[in-house]
């Protein structure tokens, strides 16, 4: 159980790290007027955010099931 929690936390942290990196890259691309690159990075950020929201659902469900017990 503890290793599953650690894996879930690691996965969320990794996704957050990737999002921060992409956001930094996006700022650079926007300042450099790299329109196509900016659009690609925006799409990548949206995809990572979607994965983040998916990865948090099982954790929330697990917490809610603990409260039900």
QUICOR-V14047 format. One record per helix or strand of 3 or more residues. SS is the DSSP state (hx for helix, st for strand). FROM is the first residue (numbers start at 0). LEN is the number of residues. Records with the same first field share a line. If there is no record, write none. Layout:
SS: FROM-LEN ; FROM-LEN
This chain:
hx: 1-30 ; 34-34
